[in-house]
Amino acid sequence: MLYPVPAVMVSAARADEKPNIITVAWAGTVNSDPPMLSVSVRKERYSHGIISDTGEFVVNLVHAPLVRACDYCGVRSGRDVDKFEQMKLTAVPVEGVRAPAIAESPLSLACKVTQVIPLGSHDMFLAEIVSVTADERYLDENGSFHLNDAGLAAYSHGTYFQLGKKLGTFGFSVKKRTKNAKKKRGK
């Protein structure tokens, strides 16, 4: 019941086979140095076997234009359909892994598995992020990436939502107010 969660599309590929995409809602950051994340995948899923065999995958963030493809990739099996073809997505090479990224994603994280933790219904793949690919539309003139401008999607109890309204910034709860701010508030 820990919702909402990010809706991400994980791409993976074996040599000489068509690449596949699986939608994963159980993904998250687990470490900053080295940068690492985890994804949990059911053992019977087609992509589970690919990730287990290759030890790599790409996490592709989802924004509003990709929500339909994200949903499709979560309800169709790569055993039966070519999801890149069906959703008219573009598989592109990324640095550090053989698995492709999804060109239409605002941000792709290429990962190498460091550990597999069996959990029961799912295996958790802990992975080091070995490269990052960002859509240039979200880069400013100084090269800073503005991910929040992408309109990322979240998933909560069977529904997709677009993130948007800013509620605060890190540390705002303890930040000291300036004298001008206190005067404006009537203090």
Buried (B, 14 or more C-beta within 10 A) or exposed (E): EEEBBBBBBBBBBBEEEEBBBBBBBBBEEEEEEEBBBBBBBEEEBBBBBBBBEBBBBBBBBBBBEBBEBBBBBBEBBBEEBBBBEEBEBEBBEBEBBBBBBBEBBBBBBBBBBEEBEEEEEBBBBBBBBBBBBBBEEBEEEEEEBEBEEBBBBBBEEEEBBEBEEEEEEEEEEEEEEEEEEEEEEEE
